[in-house]
Amino acid sequence: MIPSSSFWAGKRVLLTGHTGFKGSWASLWLRKLGADVFGLALEPDTQPALWNLLGRPFLDGSLGDIRNSAVVNALFDARQPEIVIHMAAQALVHPSYADPVTTFSTNIMGLIHVLEAARRTPSVRAFVNVTSDKCYENREQIWAYREDEPMGGSDPYSASKGCAELVTASYRRSFFNLPQGPRLASGRAGNVIGGGDWSEDRLVADCVRAFQTGSLVLLRNPLATRPWQFVLEPISGYLALAQALYERGSEVAEGWNFAPPDEDAWTVGRVVERLIDAWGSGASWAPDKDMRAKEAMLLRVDATKARLRLGWRPRLPLTEALGWTVDWHKAVAAGEPALDVTIRQIECFEKLLPA
């Protein structure tokens, strides 16, 4: 199943977290597909911010905090969405150590406010909660995690995402199970890369900042392994899942992994070396000797279920995804409008999808 305007055109879609990195890409793609997309999010928290560089892709992007139930309820009442894609979150590991209260309150109670509003809104047909591959209890195992493995998480961010999955399962069984009611599923994706991510403590964003200023990239854990993928890969999965929920209902109301193949689970050091090759002169890295909070060293997730039951599979090998990311940043730095570069990459990605 691939995103197409034949399904999305005219659908009323609420996208929370639309001002973030993934949310900005998703907003633009949904608009291109013809969806009546509107959002709820905080102001972007980076400078620069992709949402702003894109010209704020839709005018109906409400600014508000999902921790405020009155704000959430008012938006649902006013717009009556058919599809909800919930991306709003505190999405970084290290800030979760510095401020665990915000992380837990946003990623758990914020989710609950959105779920409560959705279950009381008759128009809602499908709800996709975007969590993370870090929701799994990471045992540093060599094989990839499948959807039926235990939830967990040592750091506050990962624990909050494990909790968010438990909340989603509870609401699915308790409230989203009526014969004619909406259906609820979750999407779990790994480390996402692409143009326009300026978040602190994200590898590619840190690299681009360092490359542009001629600074060394400092790596905390060069041997840590992660399932890297281009930003449009998981977004295509979320859209496929939302459509399947809308059309097939409870048959697909489950948790789903959207992950790259095992050969694209690279070490941090290998990713940076590839970025250095793509960037060219002035790029280099060194170990970061400062002590930091603990992070998992090994993580892989298995997307076989999505391939077999949703018809989803990754399209862009990691080597090309890294190249696209460097190309995006170089083009924007050279003066090409970010909107034009981003639309061009969406169109190129669409050509990789089956007809």
N, C-alpha and C positions, 0 to 999 in steps of 0.2 A: 504494500500500500504506500503510495507516494502522495505528498501534498499537491492538490490541484484546485484550481479555481472552480471546477464543476461542483465541488463540495463546499468550499470555504466562502465563495462569493455570497455576500449578504448575511452570513452568520454573525450574530451578535456575540462577540468574544471578549470576555474580561481577562486581561493579562495583568496579574499583579507583579510588581517588581519590574515594570517596563522600562525604568530608567537605568537599570543595571546593564552590564556587558551582554549577557545572554538575552536579557529582555529587550535590549535595543535591536539586536539582530532579529529576534522573533517578531518584534513590532513591525519592522520593515518588511519582512517576508509575508506576514499576515496581510498587511496592506496591499502588497503586490498581488496576493491571491484574491483580493477583493473582499476580505472580511470587514465587517463593521466592528473594528477593534477599539477598545477603550481600556484605560488602565487605572491602577492605584499603586502608588509608590512614593517613596521619599525623593527629595531632590538628589541628583547624583552626588556621590561623595568623593569623587576624584576630580583632579584638574590637570589636564583636560578630561572631558567626559564624552564618551561616544554618543550618548543621547543628544547632547547639545551640538556636537559636530554634525550629526545627521539632520539638524534643524528640527529636532523634536518631531519624529515622523508622523504623529497624529495629534491633532489639536485637543482631543478629548482625553487628555492624560491627567487624571485627578492626582493631586499631591496630598498624601495623607499617610497615616501610620496604621498598619494593620493591627497594632495593639490597641487601637481605639475602636471598640465595637460599634459605636454610634456612626463613625465615619464609614465603616465597612457596610453597615446595614443601609445607610442612606444611598450609597452608590448602587447596591443591588436593587433597592426599591425604585430608584430613578431609571435605571438602564435595563433591568430585566434580562440579564445575559442568558444565552442558550448554552454556551460553553465557557468553562472557567479553567484557565491554565495558571496555576499558582506557583510563581517563581520568587516572590518576595521573601527574603531571608537575610540573616547575617551569615555570610557565605565563606568566611575565612577562619582557618584554624588558629593562627596566632592571636588575632583580636579576641577570640573566644576565651583565651587564657586571661587576657587583660580585663575583659568585661563579660564574665559568664552570665550575669543577670540579663543583659540585653540579648545575648545569644539565645538563652533559653526562653525568655519572654517573647521574642520575635518568632523563633522557629517552632515554638509549641503553642503558646497562647494566641499568637497572631494567626497561625494556621486554624486553630479552633474557632476564632471569630469568623474567618472566611467560610469554614465548613458550616457553621451555624447559620450564617446568612444564606448560603447556597441551599441548604435543606429546607429553608422556609420560603424560597423563591420558586414559584410554580414553573417559570420558564426554563429553569436549568435542566439540561438533559445529560451533560457530561462534565466531569470534574477531574482534571489531571493535577495531582500534587507532585511537584518536582522536588525530589529530595537529593540524594547523593549516594555514590557507591561507598562512601564512608559510613553509611548506616549499619554496615555489617560488623559483627563482633570480629575484629581483625586478629586472627591467630597466627599471622605471618606464614600462612600455609602457601605451598608452592602452586596449588591448583586454584582455579578461578572460583569465586563465590557465585552460587546460583540463588535464585529468588527465594527459595524455601529455607535458606540458612538463617541462623539466629541473628537478631539485631543486637547492636552493642555500641561500643565507642568509648575510648579512654579519655580523650580530650573533650572539652565542653561542646565544641562544634559537632564532632562525630556523634557524641551521645545525644545531642539535640536532634540530629537527623534520625538516629535509631528510634528515639521517642516519637518523632513525627510519623514514622512508619507505623508504630503501634497505635497512635491516635487514628491514623488513616484506616487501619484495619478495624478498629473499634467502631468508627463511624460507618464504615461500609457495612458491617454486620448489624449494627443497631438501627441506623437511620436511612441508609442509601440502599435498602433492600426491598422497597415496595414494588409491586408489579409494574406500575406505570411511572415510578419515580426516577430520579436521576441516578446515574451510575458513577462510581468513584474508583480511580486507580492511581497508582504512583509510578513515577519514572525515575530511575536511578542511573545517573551518568557519572563519568569519571572526570579526569582533569581535562578541561576544555581550553583550547587555544584558538586564537584568531586575532584579526586586527581590531584595535580599539579598546583593548583591555589595559587599563592603567592602575589596577588595584595593587596595593602594597602586598608584598609577600606572595605574589604569583610569579612563577618562574619566568615565563616569557615576557611578562610586563617588566619585571626587574631587569631582564636582559636587554630589552629594547631601550629602557632608560639609560642603562650603562653604556650601550653601544653608541647612542646618540651623543653622549657627553664624553666619550673616550675613557670611561672609568672601567675598572675591573668588575666583573660579576663575581660576587662572593657566594659560594655554594655551601649550604649547611650540610647536606647529605647527598654527595654526588652519586652514591651507589643506591639510593632509594629508587624503587621501581614503581611506576604508575602507568595506568592505561590512558594514554594521551589520545585526543581526537579533536578534529576541527569543529568549531562551534556549531555549524549547521548540521552536523551528524546527529547529536542528541535532539536538537530542535525538530529535525525531521521525524525523529522517533516520537516526541511528545505530540506532534500534530497527527501522526498516524494513529497513535493511541487514542487521542481525543475523537478522531473520526470513527474508530472502531467502537468506542464506547457509545457514541451517538447512534451508530447503525446496528450494533450487535449486542449492546447492553451488558447484562451480567456475565456473559460468556468471557469477557475480557476484563472484568472488574477485579484486577489483581495488581501485584507489584511486578514491574518490568525493568530489566537491565537494558541499557543502551550503551554498548561498549565496543571498543575496537577489537580486532583479532589479537591473539596472543603475541604475534610478531610486532605489534605496535605498542606493547607494554615495555617501554624503554626505561633505562636508568636516567636520572636527572643529568648526570655528566654527559651521556650520549646525546641527549636532547640539546644541551648547550653547545656541544661540539658541532652538531649539525647547524644550529643557528649561526654559529661563528662562521662556518663555511659559506652559508647563504648570505650573511651580511657583508663579509669581506674585511678589508683592512680596518684596524682600530678596535677589534673585538677580541676579548680574552677573558679568562676566568681564573680564580684562585680559591682555595678552601677558606671557608669562614670558620675561624677558630673560636669565636665567641660561643659560650654555652647557650643553648636555646631549649625551649620546652620540647618534650619528647614527641616524635612523630613516628608513625608506622613506616617500616622500611620496604615492605612488600605488599602490593595490592593488585589483584586482577579480578575482573568480574566477567561472567559468562553471559553472552547475549543470544544463546541458541534459541531460547523460547521466543524472543522477538522475531528472529529470523524465520522460524517455522510457523508461527501463528499470526504474526502481523505482516509478514513479508518485508520486514525491515532488515537492512544490513548496511554496514559502513561502506562508503564509496570512495573516500579519499585516503590513500595511504599516508602514514605519518610524515614521510619524507616530503610529500607534496604539500601536506597541511602546513608544515613549518615554512616551506617556500612561499605559500600563499600569505602566511602571516607576515613574513618579512616584506613581501611585495606590497602588501597593504600599507605598512608603516612607511616604507620608502616613498610610495606614491603620494601619500598624504603629506609627508615632510617636504616633498618637492612642489607642493602647492595644488595638487589635484583635490577637488572637493571630496570629503569623506563619504558623502552620500553617493557620489558617482562610483567610487571604488567599491563600496559595499554592495550596491545594486549589481555591479558587474560580476562580483564574486558569487552573489546569489544566483545570477543567471548561469554562470559557469557551472556551479554546483548542480543546478537543475538539469543541465545537459548530461550529468553523470547518472541521473536516475533513469530507471527503465521507462520506456514509452507506455 
